[in-house]
Amino acid sequence: MEQVYLNGEYKPLNEACVPVLDRGFLFGDGVYEVIPVYSGKPFRVEQHLDRLQHSLDAIRLRNPMTREQWIEVIDELIRRNTGDADAALYLQITRGVMEKRDHGFNDSLEPTVLLTCQPMNYPLQQSDTPGGCAITLEDSRWQDCHIKSINLLPNVLLRQQAVDAGADEAILIRDGRAIEGSASNLFIVKDEVIKTPPRQRCMLGGITRDLILELCNENHLLAREIDISEDELHDADEIWMTSSTREILPITTLNQHKVGKGLTGPVWAEVIRLYQDYKQQVMRGGDE
Ligand SMILES: Cc1ncc(COP(=O)(O)O)c(C=O)c1O
């Protein structure tokens, strides 16, 4: 039975319960993180814990644990569940349990902390990965998508529209600009230049995105953080969607039309190789 960590205790998943007046359940009042685990090692854990702090600060929720405590619990939960295998680790922090229902909050509540560690359920991307499909949709989310909020209803509905259309992801359009996916960041390639939207309030600053930019920089691939118009998206030679669980997913069909030649592109092949090499180096104990 999978073990979870809930408010200071490790316990079997089927014994882990949260009270019905938890603000996460009633209001979606909380934040989360997803950390990929490769060969038993949490990947880019410092960057994920930095982003968690950013989300907590943005919703005015105090961090219930020190950095050392987070790392200790993460390592212990991996040890108890997936060991040396690959996994996806989820951290959920809500504002805690109210005595009576009220939208307003004060600092007296004890945050609820839940960590789970499950086997990775997406195949990792390799050079022979078949491309995926995407559709474009208007971004119906709120302005503050830089916060990794547990309030995911718009993302859920947008992703389901993509699923219903037989697609793997929805690319979200706001004011004529392509921002990101329903659960991923966006890259395009045009004339060998890699482009991704700049960090902004209405987009989540992805950890995978940042690593790709670092790898491009170190390997002298031309990558720009720049707005991408809807027209540029449709005219791209390559499109990629990036996230901790799906890595760098090449999109070869957009709105039922081929992207470029309709095959995974040469720039993607180069970048996924750099990404997988980097992971190997980290898993062998090299520096992140
Ligand atoms: C809306 C959104 N954008 C981007 C990402 C990618 O972020 P990361 O690379 O840190 O997984 C995610 C991941 O879940 C997401 O939900």
The ligand as an SDF file (V2000), in Angstrom:
LIG
                    3D

 16 16  0  0  0  0  0  0  0  0999 V2000
   -0.3250   25.5950  -16.2250 C   0  0  0  0  0  0  0  0  0  0  0  0
    1.0270   24.9510  -16.2220 C   0  0  0  0  0  0  0  0  0  0  0  0
    2.0180   25.5300  -16.9250 N   0  0  0  0  0  0  0  0  0  0  0  0
    3.2510   24.9810  -16.9750 C   0  0  0  0  0  0  0  0  0  0  0  0
    3.5490   23.7890  -16.3220 C   0  0  0  0  0  0  0  0  0  0  0  0
    4.9290   23.1980  -16.4050 C   0  0  0  0  0  0  0  0  0  0  0  0
    5.6400   23.3840  -15.2120 O   0  0  0  0  0  0  0  0  0  0  0  0
    6.8000   22.3930  -14.7700 P   0  0  0  0  0  0  0  0  0  0  0  0
    7.7800   22.3510  -15.9080 O   0  0  0  0  0  0  0  0  0  0  0  0
    7.3920   23.0350  -13.5800 O   0  0  0  0  0  0  0  0  0  0  0  0
    6.1960   21.0620  -14.5040 O   0  0  0  0  0  0  0  0  0  0  0  0
    2.5430   23.1560  -15.5710 C   0  0  0  0  0  0  0  0  0  0  0  0
    2.8350   21.9140  -14.8510 C   0  0  0  0  0  0  0  0  0  0  0  0
    1.9890   21.2950  -14.2660 O   0  0  0  0  0  0  0  0  0  0  0  0
    1.2530   23.7600  -15.5130 C   0  0  0  0  0  0  0  0  0  0  0  0
    0.2480   23.1940  -14.8020 O   0  0  0  0  0  0  0  0  0  0  0  0
  1  2  1  0
  2  3  1  0
  2 15  2  0
  3  4  2  0
  4  5  1  0
  5  6  1  0
  5 12  2  0
  6  7  1  0
  7  8  1  0
  8  9  2  0
  8 10  1  0
  8 11  1  0
 12 13  1  0
 12 15  1  0
 13 14  2  0
 15 16  1  0
M  END
$$$$
